[in-house]
Amino acid sequence: MSTIKLTSQNFSAETSSGTVLVDFWAETCGPCRMMGPILEKVASEHPEYKIGKVDVAEEGELASRFGISAIPTFILFKNGKEAARSVGAIPEGAVLEFLGQ
């Protein structure tokens, strides 16, 4: 499985059940681009988790709704509710730990 592009149209449906890691990012953000391959690898190796990406340049309303002020920001959703939040680039091991919360 690969990461899912999240938009205001599909966000609620995609995050409503299970464990979902949402990456708020932008193409112009170096640390965000650095996280891309890490998240793709985690998504492919751990299909039990869903990983979605919100491009804040395209989805300003979603970024605003979740109070995103710095990127990358990762929000972990469990059954539609925010369970944890992390700001800044993190290594693969930390992504896995974050998912396990």
Secondary structure, 3 states (H helix, E strand, C coil): CCCEECCCCCHHHHHCCCEEEEEEECCCCHHHHHHHHHHHHHHHHCCCCEEEEEECCCCHHHHHHCCCCCCCEEEEEECCEEEEEEECCCCHHHHHHHHCC
